[in-house]
Amino acid sequence: MATKKTKKTKNTKPKHAFRNSATAAALPRARPTARARTEDDSFALRAAKVAGGMVGATIACAIVAKQDWLPPKALTSTTAAVGAALALTGHSSTLRDVGYGVMGAAGGQLGLLLIDDHQQSKQANPQVASTASVKKPANAETLPPGALESAYERARARLAITRTSEAAA
């Protein structure tokens, strides 16, 4: 019996029918790369951008508050919201850094306004705090009958004693 000859190939991997038909598992995975740092991303420059945003927000809020166009709390809360929007959705690093500064300055001013209002409301109504803690007697607004006359009598007696002691001396 004759044996049948078979032809051997060097590559035993299965071939795909189409060029781009590889499965997802066979494709190499792209590693996420860190954002490429450029020369303008130095820490000093980023700090300068944040400080510029803070100064700009402070000056803008001061001018608008001086002109009395908006109430101060509404103005600073709106400015802080605009700064937060710039920081979150800024398309460049400069815009994001300026947004951080605007948000920080306006948020700080808003906090100071709220603390100041709280302190002023405490000082304007001291009776509210004192009436809750100390009970006032019912007759505190008027003197008892005869108290004024007896006080005058005591004062006259003291005056007479001092005059007699001065005359004796």
DAZI-V406478 format. One record per residue. N is the residue number from 0. PHI is phi in whole degrees, -180 to 180 (* if undefined). NEAR is the number of other ideal C-beta (glycine too) atoms within 10 Angstrom. D_CENTER is the distance of its C-alpha to the mean C-alpha in Angstrom with 1 decimal. Layout:
# DAZI-V406478
n = {N & N}
phi = {PHI & PHI}
near = {NEAR & NEAR}
d_center = {D_CENTER & D_CENTER}
This chain:
# DAZI-V406478
n = {0 & 1 & 2 & 3 & 4 & 5 & 6 & 7 & 8 & 9 & 10 & 11 & 12 & 13 & 14 & 15 & 16 & 17 & 18 & 19 & 20 & 21 & 22 & 23 & 24 & 25 & 26 & 27 & 28 & 29 & 30 & 31 & 32 & 33 & 34 & 35 & 36 & 37 & 38 & 39 & 40 & 41 & 42 & 43 & 44 & 45 & 46 & 47 & 48 & 49 & 50 & 51 & 52 & 53 & 54 & 55 & 56 & 57 & 58 & 59 & 60 & 61 & 62 & 63 & 64 & 65 & 66 & 67 & 68 & 69 & 70 & 71 & 72 & 73 & 74 & 75 & 76 & 77 & 78 & 79 & 80 & 81 & 82 & 83 & 84 & 85 & 86 & 87 & 88 & 89 & 90 & 91 & 92 & 93 & 94 & 95 & 96 & 97 & 98 & 99 & 100 & 101 & 102 & 103 & 104 & 105 & 106 & 107 & 108 & 109 & 110 & 111 & 112 & 113 & 114 & 115 & 116 & 117 & 118 & 119 & 120 & 121 & 122 & 123 & 124 & 125 & 126 & 127 & 128 & 129 & 130 & 131 & 132 & 133 & 134 & 135 & 136 & 137 & 138 & 139 & 140 & 141 & 142 & 143 & 144 & 145 & 146 & 147 & 148 & 149 & 150 & 151 & 152 & 153 & 154 & 155 & 156 & 157 & 158 & 159 & 160 & 161 & 162 & 163 & 164 & 165 & 166 & 167 & 168}
phi = {* & -91 & -95 & -87 & -87 & -112 & -96 & -95 & -108 & -76 & -98 & -103 & -72 & -73 & -97 & -87 & -74 & -117 & -67 & -104 & -98 & -70 & -74 & -65 & -70 & -82 & -76 & -72 & -87 & -86 & -80 & -69 & -101 & -71 & -62 & -66 & -83 & -107 & -67 & -82 & -96 & -67 & -64 & -66 & -71 & -64 & -65 & -66 & -65 & -64 & -64 & -64 & -64 & -65 & -65 & -63 & -67 & -64 & -67 & -63 & -66 & -66 & -67 & -67 & -68 & -66 & -76 & 60 & -82 & -135 & -65 & -59 & -67 & -66 & -64 & -71 & -69 & -66 & -65 & -65 & -67 & -65 & -63 & -65 & -65 & -64 & -68 & -85 & -116 & -64 & -87 & -132 & -67 & -64 & -65 & -67 & -65 & -64 & -63 & -61 & -66 & -63 & -64 & -66 & -67 & -69 & -65 & -65 & -65 & -64 & -62 & -65 & -63 & -67 & -66 & -64 & -63 & -65 & -66 & -68 & -69 & -67 & -74 & -73 & -122 & -72 & -67 & -62 & -74 & -77 & -71 & -73 & -98 & -116 & -88 & -90 & -66 & -69 & -102 & -72 & -87 & -124 & -86 & -66 & -63 & 88 & -69 & -69 & -65 & -69 & -67 & -64 & -64 & -65 & -66 & -65 & -66 & -65 & -64 & -67 & -67 & -67 & -71 & -70 & -73 & -73 & -71 & -74 & -84}
near = {3 & 4 & 5 & 5 & 5 & 5 & 4 & 5 & 5 & 4 & 6 & 6 & 5 & 5 & 5 & 11 & 5 & 6 & 6 & 6 & 8 & 11 & 7 & 6 & 6 & 8 & 9 & 6 & 7 & 6 & 5 & 5 & 6 & 5 & 7 & 6 & 9 & 8 & 6 & 10 & 13 & 11 & 7 & 7 & 14 & 16 & 12 & 13 & 20 & 21 & 15 & 15 & 26 & 20 & 13 & 16 & 26 & 17 & 11 & 15 & 22 & 12 & 10 & 16 & 16 & 8 & 8 & 8 & 9 & 14 & 11 & 17 & 13 & 10 & 20 & 25 & 17 & 15 & 24 & 22 & 14 & 15 & 24 & 16 & 13 & 20 & 20 & 10 & 10 & 15 & 8 & 8 & 16 & 16 & 15 & 18 & 23 & 23 & 23 & 20 & 24 & 29 & 24 & 18 & 25 & 26 & 18 & 15 & 22 & 20 & 12 & 12 & 17 & 13 & 10 & 11 & 12 & 9 & 10 & 10 & 10 & 11 & 7 & 9 & 11 & 9 & 8 & 10 & 10 & 10 & 11 & 8 & 6 & 7 & 7 & 9 & 6 & 7 & 8 & 7 & 7 & 8 & 10 & 8 & 7 & 8 & 10 & 10 & 8 & 10 & 11 & 10 & 10 & 9 & 10 & 10 & 9 & 10 & 10 & 10 & 10 & 9 & 10 & 10 & 9 & 8 & 7 & 6 & 5}
d_center = {94.8 & 92.8 & 89.2 & 86.6 & 84.6 & 80.8 & 78.7 & 75.7 & 72.6 & 70.3 & 67.0 & 66.6 & 63.0 & 62.8 & 62.3 & 60.0 & 61.6 & 58.9 & 57.1 & 53.5 & 54.3 & 52.8 & 50.8 & 47.1 & 47.9 & 50.2 & 47.7 & 45.8 & 42.1 & 39.7 & 37.2 & 33.7 & 33.2 & 30.2 & 28.9 & 31.3 & 29.9 & 31.2 & 31.6 & 28.7 & 26.2 & 26.5 & 23.5 & 24.0 & 24.1 & 21.0 & 19.2 & 20.8 & 19.6 & 15.9 & 16.6 & 18.5 & 15.7 & 13.4 & 16.5 & 17.5 & 14.3 & 14.4 & 18.1 & 18.0 & 15.6 & 17.7 & 20.9 & 20.1 & 18.9 & 22.1 & 24.3 & 22.8 & 22.8 & 19.8 & 17.9 & 14.9 & 12.4 & 14.1 & 14.1 & 10.5 & 9.6 & 12.7 & 12.0 & 8.7 & 11.1 & 13.8 & 12.1 & 11.4 & 15.1 & 16.3 & 14.9 & 16.4 & 19.6 & 20.4 & 24.1 & 24.2 & 22.4 & 22.0 & 20.2 & 17.8 & 17.1 & 16.6 & 14.2 & 12.1 & 12.2 & 11.6 & 8.5 & 7.1 & 8.7 & 7.9 & 4.1 & 5.3 & 8.1 & 6.9 & 5.7 & 9.0 & 10.9 & 10.3 & 11.4 & 14.2 & 15.4 & 15.7 & 17.7 & 19.9 & 20.7 & 21.8 & 24.0 & 25.4 & 26.8 & 28.1 & 31.0 & 28.9 & 28.0 & 31.5 & 33.6 & 32.0 & 33.0 & 36.3 & 39.1 & 41.0 & 44.8 & 46.6 & 48.7 & 46.0 & 46.3 & 50.1 & 52.6 & 55.2 & 58.7 & 60.6 & 57.7 & 57.9 & 61.7 & 61.6 & 59.0 & 61.4 & 64.3 & 62.5 & 61.6 & 65.2 & 66.5 & 64.3 & 65.3 & 69.0 & 68.7 & 67.2 & 69.9 & 72.7 & 71.3 & 71.0 & 74.6 & 75.9 & 74.4}
